Amino acid sequence: MPSKDFFPSNKEELERYLEMEQMSARIQAELNAKLSTVLSRIDTMQDTFERTLGPLAISVQEIEEIKRKVNLTPEEVERVYGLNAATLANQRTKATGPPYIKIGGKVLYPQKDLQKYLSDRGVLTNTD
């Protein structure tokens, strides 16, 4: 391609120069359109990622914060260990289930006791 200082000296050079400029403009327009499409797809992928994985990331972070606590509420036990809060309440009325602490109307489960309770209930199976 001629330098920016180029000035065609005859009609043939001028036509060739104009053809190259038009081709350059078409190529630039095509590249801009393709870039726009790619950027739009990236935005769509980012939105999809945030919608689908965002709540999961928040949930994992919340569970990790709960795991650092010494005592858990029944709802926290359900989130971390999968023991249904209603089942825990039922077990408390029957004096069964994992050990808990009751302070006023608040029920708390010490994590160390929960872990022991669950590990004591492991079932041995035959593996051949």
Salt bridges, closest charged atoms under 4 A:
GLU12 OE2 - ARG16 NH2 3.64
GLU62 OE1 - ARG79 NH1 2.98
GLU64 OE2 - LYS67 NZ 3.69
GLU76 OE2 - LYS69 NZ 2.58
ASP113 OD1 - LYS112 NZ 3.62
ASP120 OD2 - LYS116 NZ 2.83
